[in-house]
């Protein structure tokens, strides 16, 4: 019984820690999952308008799929820059650096 309780505690602790990854920029903290959603929204914005290099704050803030964590940032003057930096933080410099084994295709 005691082992089961310790196992449950450790499992719960690990799950909570894994859910607490934060991305920080300019004093703002956002969850990793929210930044991943932001990145998807910015990539979608670019695909609809090829001349646009990133989604501007106004269009991102108007998007209902934008996580609520970013609403406070939408009211700031530096929102465009912070959105860009947040996405840059979680984007690998070399997309092939994630290829850790021979099974990975598409990397040179």
N, C-alpha and C positions, 0 to 999 in steps of 0.2 A: 504493500500500500504506500509506504513511504517513497519507494522508488518511482511509483506512478505519479505521485504529487510533484516530485522533483522534476521528472521528465515533462510534465504538463507545464510547470513553471518555466523551464528552460525553453520549451517550444513556444510558449506565449511571448517570452522576452525576445527571442530571436525574430518572431513575426513582427513585433512592434518596432524593433530596431530597423528591420528592413523597410518598413513603411515610413521611416522618418528621414529619408535622404532629402536634404535641402540644397537648393541651388541659390547662391547669394550673389547679388550685384548691387552696388551703390546703396548698401544698407537695406535692400529689400530681400526678403527670403521667400522662396516658393518651393513647393514640393517638386520632386523630379518628375512625377507623373504629370503635373500641370505644365511644366516646361516642355515635356514631350508633346502634349496636346498643342501647345503654342507653336511648336516647330511644325507640326502637321498642318495647322491653320495657315502658317506663313508659306509653306510649300504649296498649298492649294491656291493661295492668293497669287503666287508667282505663275502658276500654270494657267490661270485664267487671263493673266495680263503679262505676256512675256517680257515687255519692256520694264516692268516693275521688278526691282531686285529684291524687295521684301514687302511684306504687308505693312502698311502704315498704321499708326496707332488708332486713327479714327475708324478705319475699316475693321481692324481686329477687335476694337472695343464694341463695335456695333454687332459683331458676330455672336449669336446666342450660344455657340459652342465654346466660347472662351471661358475657361474656368473662372469661377468667382474670385479666386485669389488675386487676379489681375485687375479687378475693378478699381482698387485703390490707386494702382499705377496709371490707369486710364485718365485720371484727373491731373496727372503731373505733366509738366512741359517736356521732360526728358524721356517720356514713354517710348518713343521710337528707338532711341539709342539703347535703352535698357532691354527692350524686346530683342533687338539685334544681338546684343551681347549675351543674353541668356541662351539664345539658340546656338550661338557660336561656342559657348561653354560646353554644351552637351554634344556638339558635332565633332567627330574625329577629323583631324587635319587631313589624314590620308584614309580614304574609305576602305582601303585594303589592309589597314593595320589590324582590323578585326579578324582577319584570316589567320587563324592560329594553327591550322592543320592542312594536310594535303587534300582533304575533302572539299575545301573551299574552292569555288570556281569564280572566275571573273576578275581575279587579281593577278597582276603581273609581277 
